[in-house]
């Protein structure tokens, strides 16, 4: 049977994935970060304070100070982590972006994979 040309090749399920979102304050960001690690959806989460965001929302230009959350996981966790963030996020339309680095230290990638797949 011919394959659908619009379907891309399957992604490596263990490929390192960096998932980014922004949050309104450190309290909410820490809570989400801890939940992601405790639920084994992410191996590591970094929070960067002092992000200055300028965006248009409902026809108005807005400016906010936000916290940038960067979670390290693997591609096979994308659906789970994006759904979890969406469910826990205080914004109506949260930014949820994912990037797969072209290069990274193999040992670090193996650690992330082991952490999110750990049964302990």
N, C-alpha and C positions, 0 to 999 in steps of 0.2 A: 504494500500500500504506500503511495507517495506521501512524503512528509509535508506538512503545512509550511511553506517557506517563511511565513511571518513568525513562526515559533523559533526562538533562539535556543541554542544548545544549553543543556542544563548547566547551572552554575555548580562549582565545587561546593558541596554542602559544608565543608570544613574550612572554607576560605575565610580569612579574618575580615570582619565587618565592623566599621566604626559608625555608630548611630548617634546623630546629633539632634538636639532639641534645645529650645530656649524656654526659660521659666521666669516668672515675675520676681521671685525672691529666693534667698538662700535656704530658708526653712523648707519651702516646697521642694526645691532642688535636692536638698539632702535627703528628704523623705523618699523621693522617687529613686534617687541613687541607691540608697540602702535597700529598698524593695527589689530593685533590679538585681543586685548582688545576692541578696538573701534568697530570692526565687530562682537563682542560677540561670537567669536570662542573660546576664552580663558577668564577665569575669572581673572587670575593673570599670569604674566610672570616675571621670574627672570633672570637676566643677570649676568654671572660670567666671569669676565675679567681674563686674564693671563693663559688661558688654553694652554698648550704646546702640540701640536699634532705632532706625527710622523707616517707617513703612506707611502704606496707604491702607486704611481700613474703613469700609463703608463710606467711601468718598472723601475721607478726611486724612490729612497727613498727620501721623502720630510719632511721638518720640518717647522712648522708654529706656530705663536702665534694666538690664536683664542678666540672668545667670545662664551661661552656656553649659549644657550637659553633654559630655562625650562618653558614650558607653562602648566598650570593646566586647564583641560577641563573634559568632560565626554565621555564615549565610543561612544555614538551616534554621536559625532562630529568628530570622527576619519577621515572619508573620506573627510570631508570639510576642516579640519585643515591640513591634509597631502597634499591635493591638493593646498591649499592656500600657504603653505610654499614652495612647489615645484615651483609654479608659480612666487613667489617673490624672490626666493633664487638666489644669484649670481653664485653659483657653478654648474658645469655641472651635478654632481651626489651628491646632498646634503645628508648628514646623517639625516634621520628622523626616530627616534625611539620612541616607546610608551611603557609605563609601567603602569600597574594597581597595585597600592599598595595593599597588602593583608590586611593591617590595616591602618585606618586613623580616625581622629576625625569626628564623625558623623556630627557635626555642620559645620565643614569646608567643608565636602562633599556636604552638603545641600546648603551652600553658593555658591560653584562653580556651582552646578546644576542650582540654581536660576539665577545666573549671565549670564550664557550662553544661558538660555532659556528665559531671560527677553525680553519683547517686547518694553521696554522703551529705 
